[in-house]
Amino acid sequence: MRIETLLSGIHNKANGEKAWPPLLMFKALLLQSWYRLSDPGLKKQLARDLLFRRFVGLNLADNVPDHSPV
């Protein structure tokens, strides 16, 4: 079974900000684990590393997920 299928049940709530796509977040968490990055460290790498951006599916113009819920 493909990971996209397993994550397809995760979706946005009706209220609040739009959530990041589950597959993008899963891939970002993989990178965070593999490279032993903190939440701010992951955000920094996603902002500046083209290979990280490509792996998770972000274009150059896309914002990166914020490590802070506020």
mmCIF file of the N, C-alpha and C atoms, coordinates in Angstrom:
data_MODEL
# 
_entry.id   MODEL 
# 
loop_
_atom_site.group_PDB 
_atom_site.id 
_atom_site.type_symbol 
_atom_site.label_atom_id 
_atom_site.label_alt_id 
_atom_site.label_comp_id 
_atom_site.label_asym_id 
_atom_site.label_entity_id 
_atom_site.label_seq_id 
_atom_site.pdbx_PDB_ins_code 
_atom_site.Cartn_x 
_atom_site.Cartn_y 
_atom_site.Cartn_z 
_atom_site.occupancy 
_atom_site.B_iso_or_equiv 
_atom_site.pdbx_formal_charge 
_atom_site.auth_seq_id 
_atom_site.auth_comp_id 
_atom_site.auth_asym_id 
_atom_site.auth_atom_id 
_atom_site.pdbx_PDB_model_num 
ATOM 1   N N  . MET A 1 1  ? 0.847   -1.177 0.000  1.00 0.00 ? 1  MET A N  1 
ATOM 2   C CA . MET A 1 1  ? 0.000   0.000  0.000  1.00 0.00 ? 1  MET A CA 1 
ATOM 3   C C  . MET A 1 1  ? 0.893   1.241  0.000  1.00 0.00 ? 1  MET A C  1 
ATOM 4   N N  . ARG A 1 2  ? 0.536   2.220  -0.804 1.00 0.00 ? 2  ARG A N  1 
ATOM 5   C CA . ARG A 1 2  ? 1.309   3.445  -0.903 1.00 0.00 ? 2  ARG A CA 1 
ATOM 6   C C  . ARG A 1 2  ? 1.046   4.334  0.309  1.00 0.00 ? 2  ARG A C  1 
ATOM 7   N N  . ILE A 1 3  ? 2.078   5.081  0.703  1.00 0.00 ? 3  ILE A N  1 
ATOM 8   C CA . ILE A 1 3  ? 1.964   5.951  1.875  1.00 0.00 ? 3  ILE A CA 1 
ATOM 9   C C  . ILE A 1 3  ? 0.896   7.028  1.655  1.00 0.00 ? 3  ILE A C  1 
ATOM 10  N N  . GLU A 1 4  ? 0.724   7.479  0.405  1.00 0.00 ? 4  GLU A N  1 
ATOM 11  C CA . GLU A 1 4  ? -0.321  8.477  0.122  1.00 0.00 ? 4  GLU A CA 1 
ATOM 12  C C  . GLU A 1 4  ? -1.698  7.946  0.498  1.00 0.00 ? 4  GLU A C  1 
ATOM 13  N N  . THR A 1 5  ? -1.919  6.659  0.251  1.00 0.00 ? 5  THR A N  1 
ATOM 14  C CA . THR A 1 5  ? -3.207  6.035  0.580  1.00 0.00 ? 5  THR A CA 1 
ATOM 15  C C  . THR A 1 5  ? -3.403  6.004  2.088  1.00 0.00 ? 5  THR A C  1 
ATOM 16  N N  . LEU A 1 6  ? -2.353  5.661  2.808  1.00 0.00 ? 6  LEU A N  1 
ATOM 17  C CA . LEU A 1 6  ? -2.450  5.610  4.266  1.00 0.00 ? 6  LEU A CA 1 
ATOM 18  C C  . LEU A 1 6  ? -2.700  6.987  4.877  1.00 0.00 ? 6  LEU A C  1 
ATOM 19  N N  . LEU A 1 7  ? -2.137  8.021  4.258  1.00 0.00 ? 7  LEU A N  1 
ATOM 20  C CA . LEU A 1 7  ? -2.285  9.380  4.782  1.00 0.00 ? 7  LEU A CA 1 
ATOM 21  C C  . LEU A 1 7  ? -3.533  10.097 4.271  1.00 0.00 ? 7  LEU A C  1 
ATOM 22  N N  . SER A 1 8  ? -4.247  9.492  3.336  1.00 0.00 ? 8  SER A N  1 
ATOM 23  C CA . SER A 1 8  ? -5.390  10.165 2.707  1.00 0.00 ? 8  SER A CA 1 
ATOM 24  C C  . SER A 1 8  ? -6.516  10.470 3.692  1.00 0.00 ? 8  SER A C  1 
ATOM 25  N N  . GLY A 1 9  ? -6.573  9.760  4.801  1.00 0.00 ? 9  GLY A N  1 
ATOM 26  C CA . GLY A 1 9  ? -7.619  10.012 5.790  1.00 0.00 ? 9  GLY A CA 1 
ATOM 27  C C  . GLY A 1 9  ? -7.360  11.224 6.662  1.00 0.00 ? 9  GLY A C  1 
ATOM 28  N N  . ILE A 1 10 ? -6.177  11.800 6.550  1.00 0.00 ? 10 ILE A N  1 
ATOM 29  C CA . ILE A 1 10 ? -5.838  12.990 7.331  1.00 0.00 ? 10 ILE A CA 1 
ATOM 30  C C  . ILE A 1 10 ? -6.221  14.212 6.507  1.00 0.00 ? 10 ILE A C  1 
ATOM 31  N N  . HIS A 1 11 ? -7.013  15.084 7.063  1.00 0.00 ? 11 HIS A N  1 
ATOM 32  C CA . HIS A 1 11 ? -7.449  16.257 6.310  1.00 0.00 ? 11 HIS A CA 1 
ATOM 33  C C  . HIS A 1 11 ? -7.650  17.445 7.235  1.00 0.00 ? 11 HIS A C  1 
ATOM 34  N N  . ASN A 1 12 ? -7.907  18.592 6.620  1.00 0.00 ? 12 ASN A N  1 
ATOM 35  C CA . ASN A 1 12 ? -8.086  19.845 7.361  1.00 0.00 ? 12 ASN A CA 1 
ATOM 36  C C  . ASN A 1 12 ? -9.383  19.849 8.160  1.00 0.00 ? 12 ASN A C  1 
ATOM 37  N N  . LYS A 1 13 ? -9.354  20.587 9.247  1.00 0.00 ? 13 LYS A N  1 
ATOM 38  C CA . LYS A 1 13 ? -10.587 20.873 9.972  1.00 0.00 ? 13 LYS A CA 1 
ATOM 39  C C  . LYS A 1 13 ? -11.287 22.030 9.268  1.00 0.00 ? 13 LYS A C  1 
ATOM 40  N N  . ALA A 1 14 ? -12.547 22.191 9.531  1.00 0.00 ? 14 ALA A N  1 
ATOM 41  C CA . ALA A 1 14 ? -13.319 23.253 8.886  1.00 0.00 ? 14 ALA A CA 1 
ATOM 42  C C  . ALA A 1 14 ? -12.860 24.642 9.343  1.00 0.00 ? 14 ALA A C  1 
ATOM 43  N N  . ASN A 1 15 ? -12.420 24.751 10.598 1.00 0.00 ? 15 ASN A N  1 
ATOM 44  C CA . ASN A 1 15 ? -11.997 26.044 11.140 1.00 0.00 ? 15 ASN A CA 1 
ATOM 45  C C  . ASN A 1 15 ? -10.478 26.109 11.229 1.00 0.00 ? 15 ASN A C  1 
ATOM 46  N N  . GLY A 1 16 ? -9.983  27.336 11.294 1.00 0.00 ? 16 GLY A N  1 
ATOM 47  C CA . GLY A 1 16 ? -8.545  27.519 11.471 1.00 0.00 ? 16 GLY A CA 1 
ATOM 48  C C  . GLY A 1 16 ? -7.797  27.611 10.148 1.00 0.00 ? 16 GLY A C  1 
ATOM 49  N N  . GLU A 1 17 ? -6.476  27.667 10.256 1.00 0.00 ? 17 GLU A N  1 
ATOM 50  C CA . GLU A 1 17 ? -5.642  27.775 9.063  1.00 0.00 ? 17 GLU A CA 1 
ATOM 51  C C  . GLU A 1 17 ? -5.619  26.463 8.298  1.00 0.00 ? 17 GLU A C  1 
ATOM 52  N N  . LYS A 1 18 ? -5.379  26.567 7.004  1.00 0.00 ? 18 LYS A N  1 
ATOM 53  C CA . LYS A 1 18 ? -5.265  25.390 6.160  1.00 0.00 ? 18 LYS A CA 1 
ATOM 54  C C  . LYS A 1 18 ? -4.030  24.598 6.577  1.00 0.00 ? 18 LYS A C  1 
ATOM 55  N N  . ALA A 1 19 ? -4.179  23.297 6.673  1.00 0.00 ? 19 ALA A N  1 
ATOM 56  C CA . ALA A 1 19 ? -3.065  22.433 7.067  1.00 0.00 ? 19 ALA A CA 1 
ATOM 57  C C  . ALA A 1 19 ? -2.148  22.158 5.878  1.00 0.00 ? 19 ALA A C  1 
ATOM 58  N N  . TRP A 1 20 ? -0.903  21.834 6.193  1.00 0.00 ? 20 TRP A N  1 
ATOM 59  C CA . TRP A 1 20 ? 0.035   21.408 5.156  1.00 0.00 ? 20 TRP A CA 1 
ATOM 60  C C  . TRP A 1 20 ? -0.357  20.006 4.707  1.00 0.00 ? 20 TRP A C  1 
ATOM 61  N N  . PRO A 1 21 ? -0.093  19.668 3.448  1.00 0.00 ? 21 PRO A N  1 
ATOM 62  C CA . PRO A 1 21 ? -0.437  18.320 2.969  1.00 0.00 ? 21 PRO A CA 1 
ATOM 63  C C  . PRO A 1 21 ? 0.237   17.239 3.820  1.00 0.00 ? 21 PRO A C  1 
ATOM 64  N N  . PRO A 1 22 ? -0.498  16.190 4.176  1.00 0.00 ? 22 PRO A N  1 
ATOM 65  C CA . PRO A 1 22 ? 0.065   15.145 5.032  1.00 0.00 ? 22 PRO A CA 1 
ATOM 66  C C  . PRO A 1 22 ? 1.326   14.494 4.463  1.00 0.00 ? 22 PRO A C  1 
ATOM 67  N N  . LEU A 1 23 ? 1.385   14.272 3.153  1.00 0.00 ? 23 LEU A N  1 
ATOM 68  C CA . LEU A 1 23 ? 2.569   13.638 2.567  1.00 0.00 ? 23 LEU A CA 1 
ATOM 69  C C  . LEU A 1 23 ? 3.785   14.545 2.699  1.00 0.00 ? 23 LEU A C  1 
ATOM 70  N N  . LEU A 1 24 ? 3.615   15.847 2.492  1.00 0.00 ? 24 LEU A N  1 
ATOM 71  C CA . LEU A 1 24 ? 4.709   16.803 2.655  1.00 0.00 ? 24 LEU A CA 1 
ATOM 72  C C  . LEU A 1 24 ? 5.221   16.759 4.093  1.00 0.00 ? 24 LEU A C  1 
ATOM 73  N N  . MET A 1 25 ? 4.315   16.760 5.053  1.00 0.00 ? 25 MET A N  1 
ATOM 74  C CA . MET A 1 25 ? 4.720   16.744 6.458  1.00 0.00 ? 25 MET A CA 1 
ATOM 75  C C  . MET A 1 25 ? 5.400   15.427 6.826  1.00 0.00 ? 25 MET A C  1 
ATOM 76  N N  . PHE A 1 26 ? 4.918   14.315 6.286  1.00 0.00 ? 26 PHE A N  1 
ATOM 77  C CA . PHE A 1 26 ? 5.541   13.021 6.541  1.00 0.00 ? 26 PHE A CA 1 
ATOM 78  C C  . PHE A 1 26 ? 6.979   13.015 6.029  1.00 0.00 ? 26 PHE A C  1 
ATOM 79  N N  . LYS A 1 27 ? 7.180   13.513 4.810  1.00 0.00 ? 27 LYS A N  1 
ATOM 80  C CA . LYS A 1 27 ? 8.527   13.561 4.235  1.00 0.00 ? 27 LYS A CA 1 
ATOM 81  C C  . LYS A 1 27 ? 9.429   14.498 5.031  1.00 0.00 ? 27 LYS A C  1 
ATOM 82  N N  . ALA A 1 28 ? 8.877   15.623 5.482  1.00 0.00 ? 28 ALA A N  1 
ATOM 83  C CA . ALA A 1 28 ? 9.661   16.560 6.287  1.00 0.00 ? 28 ALA A CA 1 
ATOM 84  C C  . ALA A 1 28 ? 10.082  15.905 7.602  1.00 0.00 ? 28 ALA A C  1 
ATOM 85  N N  . LEU A 1 29 ? 9.184   15.142 8.217  1.00 0.00 ? 29 LEU A N  1 
ATOM 86  C CA . LEU A 1 29 ? 9.524   14.450 9.463  1.00 0.00 ? 29 LEU A CA 1 
ATOM 87  C C  . LEU A 1 29 ? 10.572  13.364 9.237  1.00 0.00 ? 29 LEU A C  1 
ATOM 88  N N  . LEU A 1 30 ? 10.548  12.728 8.078  1.00 0.00 ? 30 LEU A N  1 
ATOM 89  C CA . LEU A 1 30 ? 11.604  11.766 7.743  1.00 0.00 ? 30 LEU A CA 1 
ATOM 90  C C  . LEU A 1 30 ? 12.959  12.470 7.697  1.00 0.00 ? 30 LEU A C  1 
ATOM 91  N N  . LEU A 1 31 ? 13.016  13.602 6.992  1.00 0.00 ? 31 LEU A N  1 
ATOM 92  C CA . LEU A 1 31 ? 14.270  14.364 6.910  1.00 0.00 ? 31 LEU A CA 1 
ATOM 93  C C  . LEU A 1 31 ? 14.734  14.787 8.304  1.00 0.00 ? 31 LEU A C  1 
ATOM 94  N N  . GLN A 1 32 ? 13.785  15.237 9.112  1.00 0.00 ? 32 GLN A N  1 
ATOM 95  C CA . GLN A 1 32 ? 14.121  15.677 10.468 1.00 0.00 ? 32 GLN A CA 1 
ATOM 96  C C  . GLN A 1 32 ? 14.736  14.530 11.267 1.00 0.00 ? 32 GLN A C  1 
ATOM 97  N N  . SER A 1 33 ? 14.191  13.350 11.116 1.00 0.00 ? 33 SER A N  1 
ATOM 98  C CA . SER A 1 33 ? 14.705  12.188 11.835 1.00 0.00 ? 33 SER A CA 1 
ATOM 99  C C  . SER A 1 33 ? 16.060  11.755 11.288 1.00 0.00 ? 33 SER A C  1 
ATOM 100 N N  . TRP A 1 34 ? 16.172  11.657 9.977  1.00 0.00 ? 34 TRP A N  1 
ATOM 101 C CA . TRP A 1 34 ? 17.415  11.200 9.350  1.00 0.00 ? 34 TRP A CA 1 
ATOM 102 C C  . TRP A 1 34 ? 18.589  12.114 9.653  1.00 0.00 ? 34 TRP A C  1 
ATOM 103 N N  . TYR A 1 35 ? 18.334  13.423 9.667  1.00 0.00 ? 35 TYR A N  1 
ATOM 104 C CA . TYR A 1 35 ? 19.418  14.396 9.873  1.00 0.00 ? 35 TYR A CA 1 
ATOM 105 C C  . TYR A 1 35 ? 19.474  14.920 11.315 1.00 0.00 ? 35 TYR A C  1 
ATOM 106 N N  . ARG A 1 36 ? 18.645  14.367 12.186 1.00 0.00 ? 36 ARG A N  1 
ATOM 107 C CA . ARG A 1 36 ? 18.609  14.746 13.608 1.00 0.00 ? 36 ARG A CA 1 
ATOM 108 C C  . ARG A 1 36 ? 18.488  16.258 13.794 1.00 0.00 ? 36 ARG A C  1 
ATOM 109 N N  . LEU A 1 37 ? 17.464  16.821 13.162 1.00 0.00 ? 37 LEU A N  1 
ATOM 110 C CA . LEU A 1 37 ? 17.232  18.259 13.208 1.00 0.00 ? 37 LEU A CA 1 
ATOM 111 C C  . LEU A 1 37 ? 16.163  18.598 14.245 1.00 0.00 ? 37 LEU A C  1 
ATOM 112 N N  . SER A 1 38 ? 16.319  19.744 14.878 1.00 0.00 ? 38 SER A N  1 
ATOM 113 C CA . SER A 1 38 ? 15.264  20.275 15.736 1.00 0.00 ? 38 SER A CA 1 
ATOM 114 C C  . SER A 1 38 ? 14.162  20.824 14.823 1.00 0.00 ? 38 SER A C  1 
ATOM 115 N N  . ASP A 1 39 ? 13.048  21.223 15.401 1.00 0.00 ? 39 ASP A N  1 
ATOM 116 C CA . ASP A 1 39 ? 11.986  21.827 14.590 1.00 0.00 ? 39 ASP A CA 1 
ATOM 117 C C  . ASP A 1 39 ? 12.482  23.097 13.891 1.00 0.00 ? 39 ASP A C  1 
ATOM 118 N N  . PRO A 1 40 ? 13.144  24.031 14.620 1.00 0.00 ? 40 PRO A N  1 
ATOM 119 C CA . PRO A 1 40 ? 13.681  25.209 13.927 1.00 0.00 ? 40 PRO A CA 1 
ATOM 120 C C  . PRO A 1 40 ? 14.757  24.838 12.896 1.00 0.00 ? 40 PRO A C  1 
ATOM 121 N N  . GLY A 1 41 ? 15.544  23.795 13.197 1.00 0.00 ? 41 GLY A N  1 
ATOM 122 C CA . GLY A 1 41 ? 16.571  23.354 12.255 1.00 0.00 ? 41 GLY A CA 1 
ATOM 123 C C  . GLY A 1 41 ? 15.975  22.813 10.968 1.00 0.00 ? 41 GLY A C  1 
ATOM 124 N N  . LEU A 1 42 ? 14.875  22.084 11.079 1.00 0.00 ? 42 LEU A N  1 
ATOM 125 C CA . LEU A 1 42 ? 14.189  21.575 9.892  1.00 0.00 ? 42 LEU A CA 1 
ATOM 126 C C  . LEU A 1 42 ? 13.660  22.723 9.052  1.00 0.00 ? 42 LEU A C  1 
ATOM 127 N N  . LYS A 1 43 ? 13.045  23.694 9.711  1.00 0.00 ? 43 LYS A N  1 
ATOM 128 C CA . LYS A 1 43 ? 12.514  24.854 8.980  1.00 0.00 ? 43 LYS A CA 1 
ATOM 129 C C  . LYS A 1 43 ? 13.642  25.570 8.231  1.00 0.00 ? 43 LYS A C  1 
ATOM 130 N N  . LYS A 1 44 ? 14.781  25.738 8.888  1.00 0.00 ? 44 LYS A N  1 
ATOM 131 C CA . LYS A 1 44 ? 15.928  26.409 8.279  1.00 0.00 ? 44 LYS A CA 1 
ATOM 132 C C  . LYS A 1 44 ? 16.428  25.628 7.059  1.00 0.00 ? 44 LYS A C  1 
ATOM 133 N N  . GLN A 1 45 ? 16.540  24.307 7.192  1.00 0.00 ? 45 GLN A N  1 
ATOM 134 C CA . GLN A 1 45 ? 17.005  23.487 6.074  1.00 0.00 ? 45 GLN A CA 1 
ATOM 135 C C  . GLN A 1 45 ? 16.014  23.518 4.913  1.00 0.00 ? 45 GLN A C  1 
ATOM 136 N N  . LEU A 1 46 ? 14.723  23.460 5.212  1.00 0.00 ? 46 LEU A N  1 
ATOM 137 C CA . LEU A 1 46 ? 13.715  23.516 4.154  1.00 0.00 ? 46 LEU A CA 1 
ATOM 138 C C  . LEU A 1 46 ? 13.739  24.862 3.434  1.00 0.00 ? 46 LEU A C  1 
ATOM 139 N N  . ALA A 1 47 ? 14.089  25.919 4.165  1.00 0.00 ? 47 ALA A N  1 
ATOM 140 C CA . ALA A 1 47 ? 14.126  27.255 3.573  1.00 0.00 ? 47 ALA A CA 1 
ATOM 141 C C  . ALA A 1 47 ? 15.322  27.446 2.642  1.00 0.00 ? 47 ALA A C  1 
ATOM 142 N N  . ARG A 1 48 ? 16.434  26.732 2.904  1.00 0.00 ? 48 ARG A N  1 
ATOM 143 C CA . ARG A 1 48 ? 17.639  27.028 2.127  1.00 0.00 ? 48 ARG A CA 1 
ATOM 144 C C  . ARG A 1 48 ? 18.195  25.873 1.302  1.00 0.00 ? 48 ARG A C  1 
ATOM 145 N N  . ASP A 1 49 ? 17.767  24.645 1.551  1.00 0.00 ? 49 ASP A N  1 
ATOM 146 C CA . ASP A 1 49 ? 18.346  23.493 0.866  1.00 0.00 ? 49 ASP A CA 1 
ATOM 147 C C  . ASP A 1 49 ? 17.414  23.016 -0.249 1.00 0.00 ? 49 ASP A C  1 
ATOM 148 N N  . LEU A 1 50 ? 17.865  23.145 -1.487 1.00 0.00 ? 50 LEU A N  1 
ATOM 149 C CA . LEU A 1 50 ? 17.034  22.782 -2.636 1.00 0.00 ? 50 LEU A CA 1 
ATOM 150 C C  . LEU A 1 50 ? 16.700  21.289 -2.660 1.00 0.00 ? 50 LEU A C  1 
ATOM 151 N N  . LEU A 1 51 ? 17.615  20.452 -2.211 1.00 0.00 ? 51 LEU A N  1 
ATOM 152 C CA . LEU A 1 51 ? 17.338  19.014 -2.192 1.00 0.00 ? 51 LEU A CA 1 
ATOM 153 C C  . LEU A 1 51 ? 16.259  18.667 -1.166 1.00 0.00 ? 51 LEU A C  1 
ATOM 154 N N  . PHE A 1 52 ? 16.282  19.332 -0.023 1.00 0.00 ? 52 PHE A N  1 
ATOM 155 C CA . PHE A 1 52 ? 15.229  19.133 0.975  1.00 0.00 ? 52 PHE A CA 1 
ATOM 156 C C  . PHE A 1 52 ? 13.887  19.568 0.386  1.00 0.00 ? 52 PHE A C  1 
ATOM 157 N N  . ARG A 1 53 ? 13.864  20.727 -0.265 1.00 0.00 ? 53 ARG A N  1 
ATOM 158 C CA . ARG A 1 53 ? 12.624  21.252 -0.839 1.00 0.00 ? 53 ARG A CA 1 
ATOM 159 C C  . ARG A 1 53 ? 12.075  20.305 -1.902 1.00 0.00 ? 53 ARG A C  1 
ATOM 160 N N  . ARG A 1 54 ? 12.963  19.816 -2.738 1.00 0.00 ? 54 ARG A N  1 
ATOM 161 C CA . ARG A 1 54 ? 12.524  18.916 -3.805 1.00 0.00 ? 54 ARG A CA 1 
ATOM 162 C C  . ARG A 1 54 ? 11.977  17.611 -3.226 1.00 0.00 ? 54 ARG A C  1 
ATOM 163 N N  . PHE A 1 55 ? 12.646  17.077 -2.208 1.00 0.00 ? 55 PHE A N  1 
ATOM 164 C CA . PHE A 1 55 ? 12.212  15.821 -1.600 1.00 0.00 ? 55 PHE A CA 1 
ATOM 165 C C  . PHE A 1 55 ? 10.792  15.927 -1.042 1.00 0.00 ? 55 PHE A C  1 
ATOM 166 N N  . VAL A 1 56 ? 10.501  17.025 -0.365 1.00 0.00 ? 56 VAL A N  1 
ATOM 167 C CA . VAL A 1 56 ? 9.168   17.167 0.236  1.00 0.00 ? 56 VAL A CA 1 
ATOM 168 C C  . VAL A 1 56 ? 8.122   17.698 -0.743 1.00 0.00 ? 56 VAL A C  1 
ATOM 169 N N  . GLY A 1 57 ? 8.563   18.219 -1.892 1.00 0.00 ? 57 GLY A N  1 
ATOM 170 C CA . GLY A 1 57 ? 7.620   18.699 -2.908 1.00 0.00 ? 57 GLY A CA 1 
ATOM 171 C C  . GLY A 1 57 ? 7.328   20.183 -2.857 1.00 0.00 ? 57 GLY A C  1 
ATOM 172 N N  . LEU A 1 58 ? 8.273   20.969 -2.356 1.00 0.00 ? 58 LEU A N  1 
ATOM 173 C CA . LEU A 1 58 ? 8.092   22.425 -2.321 1.00 0.00 ? 58 LEU A CA 1 
ATOM 174 C C  . LEU A 1 58 ? 8.814   23.078 -3.491 1.00 0.00 ? 58 LEU A C  1 
ATOM 175 N N  . ASN A 1 59 ? 8.170   24.048 -4.105 1.00 0.00 ? 59 ASN A N  1 
ATOM 176 C CA . ASN A 1 59 ? 8.808   24.854 -5.138 1.00 0.00 ? 59 ASN A CA 1 
ATOM 177 C C  . ASN A 1 59 ? 9.613   25.968 -4.487 1.00 0.00 ? 59 ASN A C  1 
ATOM 178 N N  . LEU A 1 60 ? 10.415  26.668 -5.274 1.00 0.00 ? 60 LEU A N  1 
ATOM 179 C CA . LEU A 1 60 ? 11.219  27.771 -4.745 1.00 0.00 ? 60 LEU A CA 1 
ATOM 180 C C  . LEU A 1 60 ? 10.354  28.878 -4.147 1.00 0.00 ? 60 LEU A C  1 
ATOM 181 N N  . ALA A 1 61 ? 9.200   29.110 -4.730 1.00 0.00 ? 61 ALA A N  1 
ATOM 182 C CA . ALA A 1 61 ? 8.336   30.197 -4.275 1.00 0.00 ? 61 ALA A CA 1 
ATOM 183 C C  . ALA A 1 61 ? 7.446   29.810 -3.088 1.00 0.00 ? 61 ALA A C  1 
ATOM 184 N N  . ASP A 1 62 ? 7.388   28.529 -2.756 1.00 0.00 ? 62 ASP A N  1 
ATOM 185 C CA . ASP A 1 62 ? 6.523   28.070 -1.666 1.00 0.00 ? 62 ASP A CA 1 
ATOM 186 C C  . ASP A 1 62 ? 7.107   28.430 -0.305 1.00 0.00 ? 62 ASP A C  1 
ATOM 187 N N  . ASN A 1 63 ? 6.222   28.746 0.625  1.00 0.00 ? 63 ASN A N  1 
ATOM 188 C CA . ASN A 1 63 ? 6.632   28.934 2.018  1.00 0.00 ? 63 ASN A CA 1 
ATOM 189 C C  . ASN A 1 63 ? 6.930   27.573 2.628  1.00 0.00 ? 63 ASN A C  1 
ATOM 190 N N  . VAL A 1 64 ? 7.684   27.588 3.715  1.00 0.00 ? 64 VAL A N  1 
ATOM 191 C CA . VAL A 1 64 ? 7.955   26.340 4.431  1.00 0.00 ? 64 VAL A CA 1 
ATOM 192 C C  . VAL A 1 64 ? 7.090   26.284 5.673  1.00 0.00 ? 64 VAL A C  1 
ATOM 193 N N  . PRO A 1 65 ? 6.740   25.071 6.124  1.00 0.00 ? 65 PRO A N  1 
ATOM 194 C CA . PRO A 1 65 ? 5.952   24.970 7.357  1.00 0.00 ? 65 PRO A CA 1 
ATOM 195 C C  . PRO A 1 65 ? 6.707   25.592 8.538  1.00 0.00 ? 65 PRO A C  1 
ATOM 196 N N  . ASP A 1 66 ? 5.979   26.293 9.376  1.00 0.00 ? 66 ASP A N  1 
ATOM 197 C CA . ASP A 1 66 ? 6.578   26.947 10.540 1.00 0.00 ? 66 ASP A CA 1 
ATOM 198 C C  . ASP A 1 66 ? 6.678   25.961 11.686 1.00 0.00 ? 66 ASP A C  1 
ATOM 199 N N  . HIS A 1 67 ? 7.746   26.038 12.448 1.00 0.00 ? 67 HIS A N  1 
ATOM 200 C CA . HIS A 1 67 ? 7.930   25.138 13.580 1.00 0.00 ? 67 HIS A CA 1 
ATOM 201 C C  . HIS A 1 67 ? 7.105   25.540 14.788 1.00 0.00 ? 67 HIS A C  1 
ATOM 202 N N  . SER A 1 68 ? 6.578   26.755 14.767 1.00 0.00 ? 68 SER A N  1 
ATOM 203 C CA . SER A 1 68 ? 5.839   27.272 15.914 1.00 0.00 ? 68 SER A CA 1 
ATOM 204 C C  . SER A 1 68 ? 4.333   27.260 15.621 1.00 0.00 ? 68 SER A C  1 
ATOM 205 N N  . PRO A 1 69 ? 3.514   26.763 16.541 1.00 0.00 ? 69 PRO A N  1 
ATOM 206 C CA . PRO A 1 69 ? 2.084   26.765 16.314 1.00 0.00 ? 69 PRO A CA 1 
ATOM 207 C C  . PRO A 1 69 ? 1.450   28.142 16.447 1.00 0.00 ? 69 PRO A C  1 
ATOM 208 N N  . VAL A 1 70 ? 2.172   29.119 16.965 1.00 0.00 ? 70 VAL A N  1 
ATOM 209 C CA . VAL A 1 70 ? 1.608   30.455 17.168 1.00 0.00 ? 70 VAL A CA 1 
ATOM 210 C C  . VAL A 1 70 ? 2.014   31.376 16.044 1.00 0.00 ? 70 VAL A C  1 
# 
